[in-house]
Amino acid sequence: MAQALVEFVIAEDPPKRLDKALSRDVPVEASLSRTRLSKLIGEGAVTVNGVVVADPKHKVVGGETIAITVPLAEESHIGPEDIPLEVIWEDADLIVINKPAGMVVHPAPGTPNGTLVNALLHHCGDTLSGVGGMKRPGIVHRIDKETSGLLVVAKTDAAHQGLAAQFEAHTVERYYRAVCYGVPDANDPRLRGVRGVNFETGNIMKVTTHLARHKTDRQRQAVLFEGGRHAVTRVRIVQPFGAPSVACLVECWLETGRTHQIRVHMAHAGHGLVGDPVYGGRRKLAEKAIGVKGAAAAKGFARQALHAAVLGFEHPVTGEHLRFEAPLPQDMAQLIEDLGGA
């Protein structure tokens, strides 16, 4: 197996543990995450002053000479597929894609191929330097199969680490456009009684709950207030539809990013997304309020009306601030038009 050798000296006042010291001092160009370093230590690929050390807790004091034997990235077991992609941005470190509705991000038992990862393996080819020791794109966030919109994917270990840290710190800017039933307005007295829902200045609905897998349906997420993972979504009215208003185009942005978060939170607030077969409830819109065309469009919409419209972050290598916007796909634009929107 082809290998590379990374050599350096532990600087003064290091963390006491070997894995933490390596993470601090390993050359940036080596693109080795702490997880990868811990794995290499366990595999006996690290020497300290010429002696193999396989214990990540090995004590260091500073001044030790480190040598790490790093196997070159292996080919992924996932096969590349020539699937068209809408590339918004690409450089040596990352790629931003406008994903169409209907495409799964990563292969799984039910969808072994035809995914975004298969497409990226073909598109990126030899420009993938390796993530976690494997020539594969680094997926740092996902959007549901039937949600369209923007995704950033790492092409290198360094980019993967930097992007993952931003997502973990909740500093990534993510705005979604959605069409929901009803209008999430602060003047609606019903919403004052929904636990976890309150309003901020500017008629911004804030939903704060915990989320976890549903106890009986493992494909769903459930709202909790104890246990699970903390989740916060904010929602702004963009355009109500109907007279009286029975549906609404909204803008949602995430403070956290949990599975199905927007879909679950909107349903919890009583404003499930049009077309959502899991959480939306498939409510009917009154023809008297929205018109025959609008009611039929909502009833026949084939997916959750949700689009990842804006994505902003710091480039994990250059530090440049990047911000991308993707217009609504044709199906959502048509839905809005049929509902009476501009």
C-alpha positions as CSV (number, residue, x, y, z in Angstrom):
1,M,0.0,0.0,0.0
2,A,1.3,3.4,-0.9
3,Q,2.2,5.6,2.1
4,A,3.3,9.0,3.1
5,L,5.5,10.0,6.0
6,V,4.6,13.0,8.1
7,E,7.4,14.2,10.5
8,F,7.4,17.1,13.0
9,V,8.4,18.0,16.6
10,I,6.0,18.5,19.4
11,A,6.1,22.2,20.5
12,E,6.5,23.5,24.0
13,D,3.7,23.2,26.6
14,P,1.7,20.5,24.7
15,P,-1.5,18.9,25.9
16,K,-0.5,15.9,28.0
17,R,-2.2,13.3,25.8
18,L,-0.4,12.2,22.6
19,D,-3.6,12.3,20.5
20,K,-4.3,15.9,21.6
21,A,-0.7,17.0,21.1
22,L,-0.6,15.6,17.6
23,S,-3.9,17.3,16.8
24,R,-2.4,20.6,17.9
25,D,1.0,20.3,16.2
26,V,0.5,18.1,13.1
27,P,1.3,20.2,10.0
28,V,-1.9,21.7,8.5
29,E,-1.0,20.5,5.1
30,A,-1.2,16.9,6.3
31,S,-4.9,17.3,6.7
32,L,-5.2,14.9,9.6
33,S,-8.2,15.2,11.9
34,R,-8.0,14.2,15.6
35,T,-10.2,11.2,14.8
36,R,-7.9,10.1,12.0
37,L,-4.8,10.6,14.2
38,S,-6.4,8.5,17.0
39,K,-7.0,5.7,14.5
40,L,-3.4,5.9,13.2
41,I,-2.1,5.8,16.7
42,G,-4.1,2.6,17.4
43,E,-2.8,1.1,14.2
44,G,0.8,1.6,15.3
45,A,1.5,4.1,12.6
46,V,2.9,6.7,15.0
47,T,6.4,6.8,16.5
48,V,7.6,9.0,19.3
49,N,11.4,9.5,19.2
50,G,11.6,6.4,17.0
51,V,9.5,4.2,19.2
52,V,6.0,3.0,18.1
53,V,3.4,4.3,20.5
54,A,-0.2,2.8,20.2
55,D,-1.7,4.5,23.2
56,P,-3.5,7.8,22.5
57,K,-3.1,8.7,26.2
58,H,0.7,8.4,26.1
59,K,2.1,11.4,28.0
60,V,4.1,13.9,26.1
61,V,6.1,16.9,27.4
62,G,7.3,18.7,24.3
63,G,10.3,18.3,22.1
64,E,9.5,14.8,21.0
65,T,10.1,13.9,17.3
66,I,7.0,12.4,15.8
67,A,6.8,10.3,12.6
68,I,3.4,9.3,11.3
69,T,3.1,6.8,8.5
70,V,-0.1,7.7,6.6
71,P,-1.6,5.3,4.0
72,L,-2.6,7.2,0.9
73,A,-6.3,7.5,0.4
74,E,-8.0,4.3,-0.8
75,E,-10.7,4.1,-3.5
76,S,-14.2,4.2,-2.1
77,H,-16.4,1.1,-2.2
78,I,-19.1,3.4,-3.5
79,G,-19.2,3.5,-7.3
80,P,-19.0,6.7,-9.3
81,E,-22.0,7.4,-11.5
82,D,-22.4,9.9,-14.4
83,I,-25.3,11.8,-13.0
84,P,-25.8,15.5,-13.9
85,L,-25.1,18.0,-11.2
86,E,-25.8,21.7,-10.9
87,V,-22.5,23.0,-9.5
88,I,-22.7,26.4,-7.9
89,W,-19.1,26.7,-6.8
90,E,-16.1,24.4,-6.8
91,D,-12.4,24.7,-6.0
92,A,-9.7,22.3,-4.8
93,D,-11.2,22.1,-1.3
94,L,-15.0,22.0,-1.6
95,I,-17.9,22.0,-3.9
96,V,-21.4,23.5,-3.6
97,I,-24.3,21.8,-5.2
98,N,-27.9,22.7,-5.9
99,K,-29.5,19.3,-5.2
100,P,-32.7,18.5,-7.0
101,A,-35.7,17.1,-5.2
102,G,-35.7,13.3,-5.4
103,M,-32.0,12.8,-5.0
104,V,-30.7,11.0,-1.9
105,V,-27.5,12.5,-0.5
106,H,-25.7,9.3,0.6
107,P,-26.1,5.6,-0.3
108,A,-28.1,3.5,2.2
109,P,-29.6,0.0,2.2
110,G,-32.7,1.2,0.4
111,T,-30.8,3.5,-2.0
112,P,-27.5,1.9,-2.9
113,N,-26.9,4.1,-6.0
114,G,-28.1,7.1,-7.8
115,T,-27.2,9.4,-4.9
116,L,-25.3,12.7,-4.7
117,V,-22.2,10.9,-3.4
118,N,-22.2,8.6,-6.5
119,A,-22.5,11.6,-8.7
120,L,-19.8,13.5,-6.9
121,L,-17.3,10.6,-7.1
122,H,-17.8,10.7,-10.9
123,H,-17.7,14.5,-11.1
124,C,-14.7,15.1,-8.8
125,G,-12.6,12.1,-9.9
126,D,-9.0,12.5,-8.9
127,T,-9.5,15.9,-7.3
128,L,-10.7,14.1,-4.2
129,S,-7.6,14.0,-2.0
130,G,-9.3,11.8,0.6
131,V,-11.5,12.2,3.7
132,G,-10.8,9.9,6.6
133,G,-8.3,7.9,4.5
134,M,-10.8,7.2,1.8
135,K,-11.2,8.9,-1.6
136,R,-14.8,10.1,-1.0
137,P,-16.6,13.4,-0.7
138,G,-16.9,14.7,2.9
139,I,-20.6,15.0,3.7
140,V,-20.9,17.6,6.6
141,H,-24.7,18.2,6.3
142,R,-27.6,16.7,4.5
143,I,-31.1,17.7,3.2
144,D,-33.9,15.2,2.8
145,K,-34.4,13.3,-0.5
146,E,-37.5,15.3,-1.4
147,T,-36.0,18.7,-0.3
148,S,-34.2,20.7,-3.0
149,G,-31.4,23.2,-2.6
150,L,-27.9,24.0,-1.5
151,L,-25.3,21.6,0.0
152,V,-21.6,22.1,0.6
153,V,-19.4,19.1,0.4
154,A,-15.7,18.8,1.3
155,K,-13.1,17.4,-1.1
156,T,-10.2,17.2,1.4
157,D,-9.7,16.3,5.0
158,A,-8.8,19.9,5.9
159,A,-12.0,21.2,4.4
160,H,-14.0,18.5,6.1
161,Q,-12.7,19.4,9.5
162,G,-13.2,23.1,9.0
163,L,-16.7,22.8,7.7
164,A,-17.7,20.3,10.4
165,A,-16.5,22.7,13.1
166,Q,-18.6,25.5,11.7
167,F,-21.7,23.3,11.5
168,E,-21.1,22.2,15.1
169,A,-20.7,25.8,16.3
170,H,-23.9,26.8,14.4
171,T,-22.2,29.6,12.5
172,V,-23.3,28.4,9.1
173,E,-26.0,30.6,7.5
174,R,-28.9,28.4,6.2
175,Y,-32.2,29.8,5.0
176,Y,-35.0,27.8,3.5
177,R,-38.1,28.7,1.6
178,A,-41.2,26.6,2.4
179,V,-45.0,26.7,1.7
180,C,-47.0,25.8,4.8
181,Y,-50.7,25.4,5.7
182,G,-52.1,28.5,7.5
183,V,-50.1,31.6,8.5
184,P,-47.7,31.5,11.5
185,D,-48.7,34.9,12.8
186,A,-48.1,36.3,16.3
187,N,-51.7,37.5,16.3
188,D,-53.0,33.9,16.1
189,P,-54.1,33.2,19.7
190,R,-53.8,29.5,19.1
191,L,-50.0,29.7,18.8
192,R,-49.7,31.3,22.3
193,G,-50.8,27.9,23.7
194,V,-48.3,25.8,21.8
195,R,-45.4,24.7,24.0
196,G,-42.0,25.7,22.6
197,V,-43.5,28.4,20.3
198,N,-43.0,32.1,20.9
199,F,-42.5,35.2,18.8
200,E,-39.6,37.6,18.5
201,T,-39.5,41.2,17.3
202,G,-40.7,41.5,13.7
203,N,-43.3,38.7,13.9
204,I,-40.6,36.0,13.8
205,M,-41.9,32.7,15.1
206,K,-39.3,30.8,17.1
207,V,-39.8,27.1,17.8
208,T,-37.6,25.6,20.5
209,T,-37.9,21.9,21.4
210,H,-35.8,18.8,21.6
211,L,-36.0,16.2,18.8
212,A,-35.5,12.5,18.8
213,R,-36.6,9.4,16.8
214,H,-40.2,8.5,17.2
215,K,-40.7,5.6,19.6
216,T,-42.8,3.5,17.2
217,D,-41.9,4.9,13.7
218,R,-38.2,5.0,13.3
219,Q,-38.5,7.0,10.0
220,R,-40.0,9.9,11.9
221,Q,-38.7,12.5,14.3
222,A,-40.7,13.4,17.4
223,V,-40.9,16.6,19.5
224,L,-39.7,16.2,23.1
225,F,-39.0,18.6,25.9
226,E,-36.7,16.3,27.9
227,G,-34.1,14.1,26.3
228,G,-33.3,14.1,22.6
229,R,-31.3,16.9,20.9
230,H,-31.9,20.6,21.3
231,A,-33.4,22.2,18.2
232,V,-34.3,25.8,17.3
233,T,-36.0,27.0,14.1
234,R,-37.1,30.6,13.2
235,V,-39.8,31.4,10.7
236,R,-40.7,34.6,8.9
237,I,-43.8,35.2,6.8
238,V,-43.0,36.1,3.2
239,Q,-46.4,35.9,1.5
240,P,-49.8,34.7,2.6
241,F,-52.2,33.1,0.1
242,G,-56.0,33.2,0.0
243,A,-58.8,35.3,1.4
244,P,-58.9,34.5,4.2
245,S,-55.2,33.3,4.2
246,V,-55.1,29.5,4.2
247,A,-51.4,29.0,3.2
248,C,-48.2,30.9,3.3
249,L,-44.7,31.2,1.8
250,V,-42.3,31.4,4.7
251,E,-38.6,31.7,5.2
252,C,-37.1,29.4,7.8
253,W,-33.6,29.5,9.3
254,L,-31.8,27.1,11.5
255,E,-30.0,27.7,14.7
256,T,-29.4,23.9,14.9
257,G,-29.6,21.3,12.1
258,R,-31.5,18.2,13.1
259,T,-33.1,15.5,11.0
260,H,-36.4,16.8,9.5
261,Q,-36.1,19.8,11.8
262,I,-38.1,22.4,9.8
263,R,-40.7,19.8,8.8
264,V,-41.2,18.7,12.4
265,H,-41.2,22.1,13.9
266,M,-43.7,23.5,11.4
267,A,-46.0,20.6,12.0
268,H,-45.6,21.1,15.8
269,A,-46.7,24.7,15.4
270,G,-49.7,23.6,13.4
271,H,-48.3,24.8,10.1
272,G,-47.2,21.6,8.4
273,L,-45.6,21.9,4.9
274,V,-47.7,21.5,1.8
275,G,-47.0,18.1,0.2
276,D,-45.2,16.6,3.3
277,P,-46.5,13.0,3.4
278,V,-45.0,12.4,6.9
279,Y,-45.7,15.5,8.9
280,G,-47.9,17.7,6.7
281,G,-51.2,16.0,7.3
282,R,-52.2,16.4,3.7
283,R,-54.8,19.1,4.6
284,K,-57.2,20.4,2.0
285,L,-57.3,24.0,1.2
286,A,-60.8,25.6,0.9
287,E,-61.5,26.4,-2.8
288,K,-63.5,29.4,-1.6
289,A,-60.4,30.9,-0.1
290,I,-57.7,29.9,-2.5
291,G,-59.5,29.1,-5.7
292,V,-60.0,25.8,-7.6
293,K,-56.5,26.0,-9.2
294,G,-54.7,26.7,-5.9
295,A,-56.6,24.0,-4.0
296,A,-55.7,21.4,-6.7
297,A,-52.1,22.5,-6.8
298,A,-51.6,22.1,-3.1
299,K,-53.5,18.7,-3.1
300,G,-51.4,17.4,-5.9
301,F,-48.0,18.7,-4.9
302,A,-45.8,15.6,-4.9
303,R,-43.2,16.4,-2.2
304,Q,-42.7,18.6,0.9
305,A,-42.6,22.2,-0.4
306,L,-39.1,23.0,1.1
307,H,-36.1,24.4,-0.6
308,A,-32.6,25.2,0.9
309,A,-32.3,28.7,-0.7
310,V,-29.3,30.3,1.0
311,L,-26.0,28.9,2.3
312,G,-23.2,31.0,3.8
313,F,-20.0,30.0,5.6
314,E,-16.3,30.8,5.9
315,H,-14.1,28.9,3.5
316,P,-12.4,26.3,5.7
317,V,-9.0,26.8,4.0
318,T,-8.8,30.4,2.7
319,G,-11.1,32.0,5.4
320,E,-13.1,33.8,2.7
321,H,-16.7,34.4,3.5
322,L,-18.9,32.6,0.9
323,R,-22.6,33.0,0.5
324,F,-24.7,31.3,-2.2
325,E,-28.4,31.6,-3.2
326,A,-30.4,29.1,-5.3
327,P,-33.7,30.2,-6.8
328,L,-36.9,28.2,-6.2
329,P,-37.2,25.1,-8.4
330,Q,-39.8,25.1,-11.1
331,D,-42.3,23.0,-9.1
332,M,-42.3,25.2,-6.1
333,A,-42.5,28.4,-8.2
334,Q,-45.5,26.9,-10.0
335,L,-47.1,26.0,-6.7
336,I,-46.8,29.6,-5.5
337,E,-48.1,31.0,-8.8
338,D,-51.1,28.6,-8.6
339,L,-51.8,29.7,-5.0
340,G,-52.0,33.3,-6.2
341,G,-48.5,34.4,-5.5
342,A,-46.3,36.7,-7.5
